[in-house]
Each structure stands twice: as structure tokens, then as C-alpha cells.
């Protein structure tokens, strides 16, 4: 059966609703960190910023803004907040003291790892709940989506 524009739009709506529902379930069911003073409670935006910096290494504020798809002032505010939490540090570049590079701290990596593990536990519950056949199909679909996006990005 060929996918028409109407069908594609309806399918896109269903996918969007399911993705949002999945995000809300995973984020909202994180382990409650209030009772553990050693754990930093991160918002999804803070997690995203930390992930970008962890995965990208030392980064400029402009690079962080681009990677997180926010304005430079918003990125600056986020970095400042994460720096106050001792999760990030700012370093002056050795070759140009005007250039500031932002880096994740050991405490930042620890907080991010904890938060990621909480999220992954939410996904594990769903994967176990839908069973191995459906979870395998789900992974196959996501691999296909990633391959398509990679192909589109490389052709630009």
C-alpha cells in the first residue's frame, strides 16, 4: 500500500503523539533524587546541554548554542547555571585568552550518568513490557530512521 500525503500526515501525528508520550513517561518516572543529597537533579534541558559538552569535548558557547539549538544568551544562561552547580567549568584557550571553552567536570559526568541511567531504566521497563519481538522491531525502525537522517545530512 502506497503512503499518500494524508496517510503520511496521520502517521506522523501518531508518531509524534507516541514520541511525546514516551518522553513524558521516561522523564517523569525518573528516580526521585530529593532523598539523596549526593545526586544532582537535572532538567531535560540541563541534561541535553551536558550531553552535548560531554560528547563534544571542550566547546565554545557559540558551539553549544548551535548544538542545543538555542540562542547564545540562552546557552550562556544554561552554562552559568551548570557552572554554579559545579557541573561545568570555563577555561581560557591557551592560544587566545579571549576564547573561552566550556568543559564538563567529573561531578557533571557523574550527574549525567545518574540521570541517563534513570532514563534508561524507564526504557528497559517498556522494552521488557512489549517483549523481545516488538522491541527488536522498534530498534530496527530506529536504525532505519538514523540511516535515513544520516543520508539526508550527508547530502547537504
Helices and strands as residue ranges (DSSP letters): H 5-28, H 44-56, H 61-68, H 72-84, E 88-92, E 100-104, H 106-154
